[in-house]
C-alpha cells in the first residue's frame, strides 16, 4: 500500500475498511458497498470456535467472498501488484492454500475484529491492524513460519512443523543411512503420523523423498566434479554401483555415465 493513500473508509457497523485503493479488509457481513481492488489476492483468516486458519487464494471469487463475509472470517483483498511489491510474489500463482493461523496473526486478527472505542479512533486502529496483518502474513510466509494445513486437517500446527523438520532432515542428510524410525525420533513424531503427514504435505513417501534427494545430489556431482561414478553413488548414499545405476536410470532415463557425457557436451 502506498503511503498517503490510506482512506480509513468505514462501512456500516465498521464492516469493511478501505485501507487504500490497493487494499480492502472485510470484517463483517454488511459489505455490499465495499470497494474491491482490481485483480486482488485474498487472505482469509477464520476465527470460528475451534478453527483458526489462514487461506491464501490468488484467484478469489469476489461474489462468493462477499456473500460469505461474517464476523468469524476476516477477508483481506489486496491488489496483486501490492503483494508482489511487499515480497509475496510466490503467493500469486497456483491454487489456494491453507495454513494454520499462528499465534501472532491470531492476536492481530482478534484485535482488528474486536476493536472498541470512538468510531474515528476505531477506524484508524483497524486500518493499521489490517496493514499489520497483511505485512506479518507475508513476513511469516517468507520465513517459512506458516505451517500448511493437511487435507484432512488432522495434523496440528506443531505436528505440521515437525513433518517439515523431517523434510529438512532428509534434505540435509539424505546421503546418510536414514531410516523411518530414525527420522520419526529426530522430529518427535511416531511412524504413523510422520508417514501420513509426509504424504499429505509433500505428496510422496519418506522413502521417495530420500531417493529423490539422493539422485538430485548425484546429478549435480556428475556435472560439477571429476569423481568416478562409483564414488558419486557412494557419496549419494548408495551402497553399490549397481543399485545406484538402476535408480539413476529410472529417474533420468539414462545411465550416470551417459548423463555426465551428454551434460558436459551440452
C-alpha positions in Angstrom: 0.0 0.0 0.0 1.4 3.4 -0.9 1.9 5.9 1.8 -0.6 8.7 1.8 -3.3 6.6 0.2 -5.0 5.3 3.4 -8.6 6.3 3.2 -9.9 5.0 6.5 -13.4 4.5 5.0 -15.7 2.7 7.3 -18.8 0.8 6.3 -22.0 0.5 8.5 -21.1 -1.1 11.8 -17.4 -1.0 10.6 -17.9 -4.0 8.4 -15.2 -3.0 6.0 -12.1 -0.9 5.9 -11.0 0.6 2.6 -7.3 0.9 3.6 -6.2 2.2 0.2 -7.1 1.8 -3.5 -4.9 -1.4 -3.3 -6.5 -3.0 -0.2 -9.8 -3.5 1.5 -10.5 -5.5 4.7 -13.9 -7.2 5.2 -14.7 -7.7 8.8 -18.4 -8.2 9.0 -21.5 -9.2 7.0 -22.6 -5.8 5.6 -20.0 -5.3 2.8 -22.2 -4.6 -0.2 -20.6 -1.1 -0.6 -17.0 -2.2 0.0 -14.6 -1.1 -2.8 -12.8 -4.0 -4.3 -9.2 -3.6 -5.6 -8.5 -4.6 -9.2 -7.2 -8.2 -9.6 -6.9 -8.9 -5.9 -5.4 -11.8 -3.9 -7.5 -12.8 -0.9 -6.1 -13.6 2.6 -8.9 -15.2 4.7 -8.5 -15.6 8.4 -11.0 -17.9 10.1 -11.6 -17.3 13.8 -14.6 -19.6 14.4 -14.7 -21.7 17.6 -12.1 -24.5 17.3 -10.9 -23.3 13.9 -8.2 -20.8 13.4 -6.8 -20.9 9.9 -5.5 -18.8 7.1 -6.4 -19.3 3.5 -4.4 -17.6 0.7 -6.4 -17.5 -2.6 -4.6 -16.0 -5.5 -7.7 -16.1 -7.7 -10.7 -15.4 -5.4 -14.3 -15.4 -6.5 -15.3 -12.0 -5.2 -19.1 -12.5 -5.2 -18.7 -15.7 -3.1 -16.4 -13.9 -0.7 -18.8 -11.0 -0.2 -21.7 -13.4 0.4 -19.7 -15.4 3.0 -18.3 -12.4 4.8 -19.1 -12.6 8.6 -17.5 -11.9 12.0 -15.8 -15.3 12.0 -13.9 -14.6 8.8 -11.7 -11.6 8.2 -11.1 -11.2 4.5 -8.2 -9.0 3.2 -8.4 -8.2 -0.6 -5.1 -6.9 -1.8 -4.1 -5.9 -5.3 -1.6 -8.4 -6.8 0.9 -5.7 -7.5 1.0 -4.6 -3.9 1.5 -8.2 -2.7 4.4 -8.6 -5.2 5.9 -5.2 -4.0 5.7 -6.3 -0.4 7.6 -9.6 -1.1 4.8 -12.0 -1.6 5.3 -12.8 -5.2 5.4 -16.6 -4.5 1.8 -16.4 -3.4 0.4 -15.1 -6.6 0.4 -18.3 -8.6 -1.0 -21.7 -8.2 -4.1 -22.8 -6.3 -5.5 -21.6 -3.0 -3.5 -23.0 0.0 -4.4 -23.2 3.7 -2.2 -22.6 6.7 -2.6 -22.8 10.5 -3.1 -19.4 11.8 -0.1 -18.5 14.0 -0.5 -17.0 17.5 0.9 -13.7 16.2 -1.6 -13.5 13.3 -4.4 -14.6 15.5 -3.7 -11.8 18.0 -3.7 -9.2 15.2 -6.9 -10.6 13.7 -8.7 -10.6 17.1 -7.6 -7.1 17.9 -8.9 -5.9 14.5 -12.2 -7.7 14.8 -12.9 -6.7 18.4 -11.7 -3.1 18.4 -13.6 -0.8 20.6 -13.6 3.0 21.3 -14.8 6.0 19.5 -15.7 5.5 15.8 -12.9 7.6 14.4 -10.2 6.1 16.6 -11.5 2.6 16.0 -11.4 3.1 12.2 -7.8 4.3 12.4 -6.8 1.4 14.7 -8.4 -1.2 12.3 -6.8 0.4 9.3 -3.4 0.0 11.0 -4.1 -3.6 12.1 -5.2 -4.5 8.6 -1.9 -3.4 7.2 -0.1 -5.1 10.0 -1.9 -8.4 9.3 -1.0 -8.5 5.6 2.6 -7.5 6.2 3.1 -10.0 9.0 1.5 -12.7 6.9 3.9 -12.1 4.1 6.9 -11.9 6.5 5.9 -15.3 8.1 5.4 -16.9 4.7 8.8 -15.8 3.5 10.4 -17.0 6.7 8.7 -20.4 6.4 6.8 -19.9 9.7 3.4 -20.7 8.3 2.5 -24.4 8.7 0.3 -25.7 5.9 -3.0 -27.4 6.7 -3.1 -31.1 5.7 -6.1 -32.1 3.5 -7.8 -34.0 6.4 -7.0 -31.3 8.9 -5.7 -33.9 11.4 -2.2 -32.5 11.9 -1.8 -29.8 14.5 0.3 -26.8 13.7 3.1 -28.2 15.9 3.0 -31.6 14.2 3.0 -30.0 10.8 6.2 -28.1 11.7 7.6 -31.5 12.9 6.9 -33.0 9.5 8.5 -30.1 7.8 11.5 -30.6 10.1 11.6 -34.2 8.9 11.8 -33.0 5.3 14.7 -30.7 6.2 16.5 -33.6 7.9 16.1 -35.6 4.6 17.3 -32.7 2.5 20.4 -32.2 4.8 21.3 -35.8 5.5 19.9 -37.9 2.6 23.3 -39.4 1.8 23.4 -41.0 5.3 21.6 -44.3 6.1 18.4 -42.8 7.3 15.6 -45.0 8.5 11.9 -44.1 9.1 12.3 -44.7 12.8 15.4 -42.5 13.0 13.6 -39.7 11.2 10.5 -40.1 13.3 12.5 -39.9 16.5 14.5 -36.9 15.2 11.4 -34.8 14.5 9.4 -36.0 17.5 6.6 -37.9 15.7 5.5 -41.6 15.7 5.9 -43.5 12.4 2.3 -43.5 11.6 1.8 -39.7 12.0 5.1 -39.0 10.1 4.1 -41.3 7.2 0.6 -39.9 6.9 1.7 -36.2 7.3 4.5 -36.6 4.9 2.2 -37.9 2.2 -0.3 -35.2 2.8 2.1 -32.3 2.8 4.6 -33.4 0.1 2.6 -35.9 -1.9 5.3 -38.5 -1.7 6.5 -41.1 0.8 9.5 -40.7 3.1 11.4 -43.2 1.0 10.6 -41.4 -2.2 11.8 -38.1 -0.7 15.1 -39.7 0.3 15.6 -41.2 -3.1 14.8 -38.0 -4.9 17.2 -36.0 -2.8 20.0 -38.6 -3.3 19.5 -38.7 -7.0 19.5 -34.9 -7.2 22.7 -34.8 -5.3 24.2 -37.4 -7.6 23.1 -35.5 -10.7 24.8 -32.3 -9.5 28.0 -34.1 -8.6 28.2 -35.8 -12.0 28.1 -32.4 -13.7 30.3 -30.4 -11.3 33.0 -32.9 -10.1 35.5 -35.3 -11.6 34.8 -38.1 -9.1 34.3 -41.6 -10.5 30.7 -42.6 -11.0 31.1 -45.3 -8.3 32.3 -42.8 -5.8 29.4 -40.4 -6.6 27.0 -43.3 -6.0 28.6 -44.0 -2.6 28.7 -40.3 -1.7 25.0 -40.0 -2.5 24.0 -42.9 -0.1 24.1 -45.9 -2.4 26.0 -49.0 -1.1 26.9 -50.4 -4.5 27.2 -49.1 -8.1 24.5 -51.4 -9.5 21.7 -50.1 -7.2 22.9 -46.5 -7.9 22.8 -47.1 -11.7 19.4 -48.7 -11.6 17.9 -45.9 -9.5 19.5 -43.2 -11.6 18.4 -44.8 -14.9 14.8 -45.0 -13.7 14.8 -41.3 -12.6 16.7 -39.7 -15.6 16.3 -42.2 -18.4 20.0 -42.9 -18.9 23.0 -44.2 -17.0 25.1 -42.0 -14.8 28.0 -42.2 -17.2 25.9 -41.2 -20.2 24.2 -38.4 -18.3 27.6 -37.0 -17.4 28.9 -37.2 -21.0 25.8 -35.6 -22.5 25.5 -33.0 -19.8 29.1 -31.8 -20.3 28.8 -31.9 -24.0 25.8 -29.6 -23.9 
